[in-house]
Amino acid sequence: MEVEPAVFVRTAAPSDGPQGPLRLSVIEHERPLAAIKHVGEIGKTYYLHQAIREGFDDAAFVNRRGHLSEATIWNLAFWDGETVIWPEAEMLKGTMMGMVQRQLARLGVPQRCEVVTLERVKELSGAAVMNSWTPGIPVTAIAAHTLDEARPFIELLHKAHEAEPADFP
């Protein structure tokens, strides 16, 4: 079977991603093989477009138990004013998330994993999304729940990212 290869050429300038703050809709969705990065997954793009149609910037996912896990192409992080809270749920733990966690630990910043529900979001001081583009974009709404932009939290995530060595020995 002979196949002619296809070539994709992008002519637009590279994107730095959104600056935020972002408003996230909430969709019940669990990615198959969530801990493994894989291609061909249309759900996240479908739900991103659904969120935009509903007037949001992007979508966060809750599992069948109502636990927030991740967003379409983002990891989620939360702030209670003192501690960084990572969702306890099946998800793809991104490279930025790992980097930020590692450097927060080195900086002595408290962090923990816990179940985060929409009810719990009401009690938190801030939320952020992160991926390979950025260590933190503020989230000011998750569904109908509004959050402060939490600038000190976002700055802390960026400080952790900046503390990561550019290369390893």
CYANA upper distance limits for C-alpha pairs under 8 A (distance plus 0.5 A):
 16 ASP  CA    133 TRP  CA      6.92
 17 GLY  CA    133 TRP  CA      6.86
 17 GLY  CA    134 THR  CA      8.39
 18 PRO  CA    137 ILE  CA      8.29
 19 GLN  CA    137 ILE  CA      6.86
 20 GLY  CA    137 ILE  CA      6.15
 20 GLY  CA    138 PRO  CA      6.43
 20 GLY  CA    139 VAL  CA      7.71
 21 PRO  CA    137 ILE  CA      6.82
 21 PRO  CA    138 PRO  CA      5.25
 21 PRO  CA    139 VAL  CA      5.77
 21 PRO  CA    140 THR  CA      6.56
 21 PRO  CA    149 GLU  CA      7.55
 22 LEU  CA     56 PHE  CA      8.33
 22 LEU  CA     57 ASP  CA      6.26
 22 LEU  CA     58 ASP  CA      7.78
 22 LEU  CA    137 ILE  CA      7.90
 22 LEU  CA    138 PRO  CA      6.84
 22 LEU  CA    139 VAL  CA      5.18
 22 LEU  CA    140 THR  CA      6.51
 22 LEU  CA    141 ALA  CA      7.57
 23 ARG  CA     56 PHE  CA      5.87
 23 ARG  CA     57 ASP  CA      5.83
 23 ARG  CA     58 ASP  CA      7.17
 23 ARG  CA    139 VAL  CA      6.39
 23 ARG  CA    140 THR  CA      6.20
 23 ARG  CA    141 ALA  CA      5.07
 23 ARG  CA    142 ILE  CA      6.61
 23 ARG  CA    143 ALA  CA      8.14
 24 LEU  CA     51 ALA  CA      7.90
 24 LEU  CA     56 PHE  CA      6.20
 24 LEU  CA     57 ASP  CA      6.49
 24 LEU  CA     58 ASP  CA      5.47
 24 LEU  CA     59 ALA  CA      5.24
 24 LEU  CA     60 ALA  CA      6.37
 24 LEU  CA    139 VAL  CA      7.85
 24 LEU  CA    141 ALA  CA      6.42
 24 LEU  CA    142 ILE  CA      5.27
 24 LEU  CA    143 ALA  CA      6.53
 25 SER  CA     51 ALA  CA      6.22
 25 SER  CA     54 GLU  CA      8.47
 25 SER  CA     56 PHE  CA      6.47
 25 SER  CA     57 ASP  CA      8.34
 25 SER  CA     58 ASP  CA      6.92
 25 SER  CA     59 ALA  CA      5.13
 25 SER  CA     60 ALA  CA      6.57
 25 SER  CA    142 ILE  CA      6.34
 25 SER  CA    143 ALA  CA      5.14
 26 VAL  CA     59 ALA  CA      6.11
 26 VAL  CA     60 ALA  CA      5.45
 26 VAL  CA     61 PHE  CA      6.21
 26 VAL  CA     62 VAL  CA      7.27
 26 VAL  CA    142 ILE  CA      7.23
 26 VAL  CA    143 ALA  CA      6.10
 27 ILE  CA     47 TYR  CA      7.92
 27 ILE  CA     59 ALA  CA      7.14
 27 ILE  CA     60 ALA  CA      6.78
 27 ILE  CA     61 PHE  CA      5.53
 27 ILE  CA     62 VAL  CA      6.64
 28 GLU  CA     61 PHE  CA      6.14
 28 GLU  CA     62 VAL  CA      5.31
 28 GLU  CA     63 ASN  CA      6.14
 28 GLU  CA     64 ARG  CA      7.09
 28 GLU  CA     66 GLY  CA      8.23
 29 HIS  CA     61 PHE  CA      6.01
 29 HIS  CA     62 VAL  CA      6.52
 29 HIS  CA     63 ASN  CA      6.24
 29 HIS  CA     64 ARG  CA      8.04
 30 GLU  CA     34 ALA  CA      7.81
 30 GLU  CA     61 PHE  CA      7.68
 30 GLU  CA     62 VAL  CA      7.84
 30 GLU  CA     63 ASN  CA      6.11
 30 GLU  CA     64 ARG  CA      8.30
 30 GLU  CA     90 GLU  CA      8.41
 31 ARG  CA     43 GLY  CA      8.28
 31 ARG  CA     91 MET  CA      8.22
 34 ALA  CA     90 GLU  CA      6.53
 34 ALA  CA     91 MET  CA      5.33
 34 ALA  CA     92 LEU  CA      5.85
 35 ALA  CA     90 GLU  CA      7.29
 35 ALA  CA     91 MET  CA      5.81
 35 ALA  CA     92 LEU  CA      4.77
 35 ALA  CA     93 LYS  CA      7.16
 36 ILE  CA     92 LEU  CA      6.68
 37 LYS  CA     92 LEU  CA      7.20
 42 ILE  CA     46 TYR  CA      6.64
 43 GLY  CA     47 TYR  CA      6.53
 44 LYS  CA     48 LEU  CA      6.56
 44 LYS  CA     72 THR  CA      5.28
 44 LYS  CA     73 ILE  CA      7.70
 45 THR  CA     49 HIS  CA      6.82
 45 THR  CA     72 THR  CA      7.63
 46 TYR  CA     50 GLN  CA      6.75
 47 TYR  CA     51 ALA  CA      6.57
 47 TYR  CA     58 ASP  CA      8.43
 47 TYR  CA     59 ALA  CA      6.96
 47 TYR  CA     72 THR  CA      7.85
 48 LEU  CA     52 ILE  CA      6.84
 48 LEU  CA     57 ASP  CA      8.30
 48 LEU  CA     58 ASP  CA      5.68
 48 LEU  CA     59 ALA  CA      6.17
 48 LEU  CA     72 THR  CA      7.01
 49 HIS  CA     53 ARG  CA      6.71
 49 HIS  CA     58 ASP  CA      8.29
 50 GLN  CA     54 GLU  CA      6.85
 51 ALA  CA     55 GLY  CA      6.95
 51 ALA  CA     56 PHE  CA      5.64
 51 ALA  CA     57 ASP  CA      7.03
 51 ALA  CA     58 ASP  CA      5.98
 51 ALA  CA     59 ALA  CA      6.19
 52 ILE  CA     56 PHE  CA      5.42
 52 ILE  CA     57 ASP  CA      6.07
 52 ILE  CA     58 ASP  CA      6.93
 58 ASP  CA     71 ALA  CA      8.10
 58 ASP  CA     72 THR  CA      7.64
 59 ALA  CA     71 ALA  CA      6.13
 59 ALA  CA     72 THR  CA      6.48
 60 ALA  CA     68 LEU  CA      7.66
 60 ALA  CA     69 SER  CA      8.02
 60 ALA  CA     70 GLU  CA      6.30
 60 ALA  CA     71 ALA  CA      4.42
 60 ALA  CA     72 THR  CA      6.91
 60 ALA  CA    142 ILE  CA      8.09
 61 PHE  CA     68 LEU  CA      6.26
 61 PHE  CA     69 SER  CA      6.31
 61 PHE  CA     70 GLU  CA      6.10
 61 PHE  CA     71 ALA  CA      6.07
 61 PHE  CA     72 THR  CA      7.98
 62 VAL  CA     66 GLY  CA      5.76
 62 VAL  CA     67 HIS  CA      5.54
 62 VAL  CA     68 LEU  CA      4.74
 62 VAL  CA     69 SER  CA      6.33
 62 VAL  CA     70 GLU  CA      8.26
 63 ASN  CA     67 HIS  CA      5.93
 63 ASN  CA     68 LEU  CA      7.07
 63 ASN  CA     69 SER  CA      7.50
 63 ASN  CA     89 ALA  CA      8.36
 66 GLY  CA    117 THR  CA      6.51
 66 GLY  CA    118 LEU  CA      8.21
 67 HIS  CA     87 PRO  CA      8.33
 67 HIS  CA     88 GLU  CA      8.25
 67 HIS  CA     89 ALA  CA      7.26
 67 HIS  CA    115 VAL  CA      6.58
 67 HIS  CA    116 VAL  CA      6.04
 67 HIS  CA    117 THR  CA      5.41
 67 HIS  CA    118 LEU  CA      8.31
 68 LEU  CA     87 PRO  CA      6.92
 68 LEU  CA     88 GLU  CA      8.49
 68 LEU  CA     89 ALA  CA      7.60
 68 LEU  CA    115 VAL  CA      7.99
 68 LEU  CA    116 VAL  CA      6.08
 68 LEU  CA    117 THR  CA      6.30
 68 LEU  CA    118 LEU  CA      8.06
 69 SER  CA     75 ASN  CA      8.36
 69 SER  CA     76 LEU  CA      7.73
 69 SER  CA     87 PRO  CA      6.18
 69 SER  CA     88 GLU  CA      7.45
 69 SER  CA     89 ALA  CA      5.67
 69 SER  CA     90 GLU  CA      6.95
 69 SER  CA     91 MET  CA      6.51
 70 GLU  CA     74 TRP  CA      6.67
 70 GLU  CA     75 ASN  CA      5.45
 70 GLU  CA     76 LEU  CA      5.88
 70 GLU  CA     87 PRO  CA      8.30
 70 GLU  CA     91 MET  CA      6.81
 70 GLU  CA     92 LEU  CA      8.39
 71 ALA  CA     75 ASN  CA      6.59
 71 ALA  CA     76 LEU  CA      7.23
 71 ALA  CA    129 VAL  CA      8.17
 73 ILE  CA    131 ASN  CA      7.59
 74 TRP  CA    129 VAL  CA      6.07
 74 TRP  CA    130 MET  CA      5.78
 74 TRP  CA    131 ASN  CA      5.73
 75 ASN  CA     92 LEU  CA      8.22
 75 ASN  CA     93 LYS  CA      7.60
 75 ASN  CA     94 GLY  CA      7.31
 75 ASN  CA     97 MET  CA      7.32
 75 ASN  CA    129 VAL  CA      6.03
 75 ASN  CA    130 MET  CA      5.84
 75 ASN  CA    131 ASN  CA      6.87
 76 LEU  CA     86 TRP  CA      7.38
 76 LEU  CA     87 PRO  CA      7.54
 76 LEU  CA    127 ALA  CA      7.72
 76 LEU  CA    128 ALA  CA      6.38
 76 LEU  CA    129 VAL  CA      5.24
 76 LEU  CA    130 MET  CA      7.13
 77 ALA  CA     84 VAL  CA      7.25
 77 ALA  CA     85 ILE  CA      6.39
 77 ALA  CA     86 TRP  CA      5.67
 77 ALA  CA     87 PRO  CA      7.58
 77 ALA  CA    127 ALA  CA      6.19
 77 ALA  CA    128 ALA  CA      5.75
 77 ALA  CA    129 VAL  CA      6.79
 77 ALA  CA    130 MET  CA      8.36
 78 PHE  CA     84 VAL  CA      6.22
 78 PHE  CA     85 ILE  CA      5.35
 78 PHE  CA     86 TRP  CA      6.90
 78 PHE  CA    124 LEU  CA      7.61
 78 PHE  CA    125 SER  CA      8.20
 78 PHE  CA    126 GLY  CA      6.21
 78 PHE  CA    127 ALA  CA      4.78
 78 PHE  CA    128 ALA  CA      6.83
 79 TRP  CA     83 THR  CA      6.33
 79 TRP  CA     84 VAL  CA      5.37
 79 TRP  CA     85 ILE  CA      6.40
 79 TRP  CA    124 LEU  CA      6.56
 79 TRP  CA    125 SER  CA      5.97
 79 TRP  CA    126 GLY  CA      5.43
 79 TRP  CA    127 ALA  CA      6.56
 79 TRP  CA    153 PHE  CA      7.22
 80 ASP  CA     84 VAL  CA      7.43
 80 ASP  CA     85 ILE  CA      8.00
 80 ASP  CA    123 GLU  CA      8.16
 80 ASP  CA    124 LEU  CA      5.34
 80 ASP  CA    125 SER  CA      5.43
 80 ASP  CA    126 GLY  CA      7.37
 81 GLY  CA    124 LEU  CA      8.17
 81 GLY  CA    125 SER  CA      6.25
 81 GLY  CA    126 GLY  CA      8.34
 81 GLY  CA    153 PHE  CA      8.39
 82 GLU  CA    110 PRO  CA      7.58
 83 THR  CA    109 VAL  CA      7.47
 83 THR  CA    110 PRO  CA      5.38
 83 THR  CA    111 GLN  CA      5.62
 83 THR  CA    112 ARG  CA      7.84
 84 VAL  CA    109 VAL  CA      8.21
 84 VAL  CA    110 PRO  CA      6.88
 84 VAL  CA    111 GLN  CA      4.98
 84 VAL  CA    112 ARG  CA      7.03
 85 ILE  CA    111 GLN  CA      6.19
 85 ILE  CA    112 ARG  CA      5.69
 85 ILE  CA    113 CYS  CA      6.14
 85 ILE  CA    114 GLU  CA      7.22
 86 TRP  CA    111 GLN  CA      8.00
 86 TRP  CA    112 ARG  CA      6.66
 86 TRP  CA    113 CYS  CA      5.10
 86 TRP  CA    114 GLU  CA      6.91
 87 PRO  CA    113 CYS  CA      6.14
 87 PRO  CA    114 GLU  CA      6.02
 87 PRO  CA    115 VAL  CA      6.16
 87 PRO  CA    116 VAL  CA      6.17
 88 GLU  CA    113 CYS  CA      5.84
 88 GLU  CA    114 GLU  CA      5.36
 88 GLU  CA    115 VAL  CA      5.34
 88 GLU  CA    116 VAL  CA      7.60
 89 ALA  CA    115 VAL  CA      7.60
 93 LYS  CA     97 MET  CA      6.88
 93 LYS  CA     98 GLY  CA      7.49
 94 GLY  CA     98 GLY  CA      6.89
 94 GLY  CA    131 ASN  CA      7.05
 94 GLY  CA    132 SER  CA      8.21
 95 THR  CA     99 MET  CA      6.64
 95 THR  CA    131 ASN  CA      7.90
 95 THR  CA    132 SER  CA      7.36
 96 MET  CA    100 VAL  CA      6.51
 96 MET  CA    130 MET  CA      7.30
 96 MET  CA    131 ASN  CA      6.00
 96 MET  CA    132 SER  CA      6.07
 96 MET  CA    134 THR  CA      8.13
 96 MET  CA    135 PRO  CA      6.78
 96 MET  CA    161 HIS  CA      8.42
 97 MET  CA    101 GLN  CA      6.55
 97 MET  CA    130 MET  CA      7.49
 97 MET  CA    131 ASN  CA      7.63
 97 MET  CA    135 PRO  CA      8.11
 98 GLY  CA    102 ARG  CA      6.58
 99 MET  CA    103 GLN  CA      6.76
 99 MET  CA    160 ALA  CA      8.42
 99 MET  CA    161 HIS  CA      7.22
 99 MET  CA    164 GLU  CA      7.43
100 VAL  CA    104 LEU  CA      6.42
100 VAL  CA    135 PRO  CA      7.58
100 VAL  CA    157 LEU  CA      7.08
100 VAL  CA    160 ALA  CA      5.95
100 VAL  CA    161 HIS  CA      6.05
101 GLN  CA    105 ALA  CA      6.72
101 GLN  CA    111 GLN  CA      8.44
101 GLN  CA    160 ALA  CA      8.48
102 ARG  CA    106 ARG  CA      6.96
103 GLN  CA    107 LEU  CA      6.58
103 GLN  CA    160 ALA  CA      5.53
103 GLN  CA    161 HIS  CA      7.45
103 GLN  CA    163 ALA  CA      6.87
103 GLN  CA    164 GLU  CA      6.90
104 LEU  CA    108 GLY  CA      6.68
104 LEU  CA    109 VAL  CA      5.67
104 LEU  CA    110 PRO  CA      8.08
104 LEU  CA    111 GLN  CA      8.28
104 LEU  CA    157 LEU  CA      8.35
104 LEU  CA    160 ALA  CA      6.05
105 ALA  CA    109 VAL  CA      6.31
105 ALA  CA    110 PRO  CA      7.72
105 ALA  CA    111 GLN  CA      8.25
107 LEU  CA    160 ALA  CA      8.00
116 VAL  CA    120 ARG  CA      6.23
116 VAL  CA    121 VAL  CA      7.34
117 THR  CA    121 VAL  CA      6.85
118 LEU  CA    122 LYS  CA      7.40
118 LEU  CA    142 ILE  CA      8.35
118 LEU  CA    145 HIS  CA      8.21
119 GLU  CA    123 GLU  CA      7.99
120 ARG  CA    124 LEU  CA      7.36
121 VAL  CA    142 ILE  CA      8.50
121 VAL  CA    145 HIS  CA      7.79
122 LYS  CA    145 HIS  CA      6.94
122 LYS  CA    146 THR  CA      8.27
122 LYS  CA    147 LEU  CA      8.31
124 LEU  CA    147 LEU  CA      8.22
125 SER  CA    147 LEU  CA      7.16
125 SER  CA    148 ASP  CA      6.99
125 SER  CA    150 ALA  CA      7.21
126 GLY  CA    138 PRO  CA      8.17
126 GLY  CA    139 VAL  CA      7.77
126 GLY  CA    140 THR  CA      8.11
126 GLY  CA    147 LEU  CA      6.21
126 GLY  CA    148 ASP  CA      6.26
126 GLY  CA    149 GLU  CA      6.86
126 GLY  CA    150 ALA  CA      5.68
126 GLY  CA    153 PHE  CA      7.70
127 ALA  CA    138 PRO  CA      6.62
127 ALA  CA    139 VAL  CA      5.72
127 ALA  CA    140 THR  CA      7.77
127 ALA  CA    147 LEU  CA      7.76
127 ALA  CA    149 GLU  CA      8.25
127 ALA  CA    150 ALA  CA      8.04
128 ALA  CA    136 GLY  CA      6.09
128 ALA  CA    137 ILE  CA      5.75
128 ALA  CA    138 PRO  CA      5.04
128 ALA  CA    139 VAL  CA      5.58
128 ALA  CA    154 ILE  CA      7.64
129 VAL  CA    135 PRO  CA      8.17
129 VAL  CA    136 GLY  CA      6.05
129 VAL  CA    137 ILE  CA      5.86
129 VAL  CA    138 PRO  CA      7.25
129 VAL  CA    139 VAL  CA      7.46
130 MET  CA    134 THR  CA      6.05
130 MET  CA    135 PRO  CA      5.42
130 MET  CA    136 GLY  CA      5.38
130 MET  CA    137 ILE  CA      6.97
131 ASN  CA    135 PRO  CA      6.95
131 ASN  CA    136 GLY  CA      8.46
135 PRO  CA    157 LEU  CA      6.36
135 PRO  CA    158 HIS  CA      6.11
135 PRO  CA    161 HIS  CA      6.71
136 GLY  CA    154 ILE  CA      6.13
136 GLY  CA    157 LEU  CA      6.43
136 GLY  CA    158 HIS  CA      6.99
137 ILE  CA    154 ILE  CA      7.33
138 PRO  CA    149 GLU  CA      6.13
138 PRO  CA    150 ALA  CA      7.68
138 PRO  CA    151 ARG  CA      8.23
138 PRO  CA    154 ILE  CA      7.00
139 VAL  CA    147 LEU  CA      7.58
139 VAL  CA    149 GLU  CA      7.06
140 THR  CA    146 THR  CA      6.06
140 THR  CA    147 LEU  CA      5.07
140 THR  CA    148 ASP  CA      6.30
140 THR  CA    149 GLU  CA      6.14
141 ALA  CA    145 HIS  CA      5.95
141 ALA  CA    146 THR  CA      4.75
141 ALA  CA    147 LEU  CA      6.13
142 ILE  CA    146 THR  CA      7.01
142 ILE  CA    147 LEU  CA      8.40
150 ALA  CA    154 ILE  CA      7.01
151 ARG  CA    155 GLU  CA      6.54
152 PRO  CA    156 LEU  CA      6.58
153 PHE  CA    157 LEU  CA      6.89
154 ILE  CA    158 HIS  CA      6.84
155 GLU  CA    159 LYS  CA      6.53
156 LEU  CA    160 ALA  CA      6.70
157 LEU  CA    161 HIS  CA      6.85
158 HIS  CA    162 GLU  CA      6.66
159 LYS  CA    163 ALA  CA      6.76
160 ALA  CA    164 GLU  CA      7.37
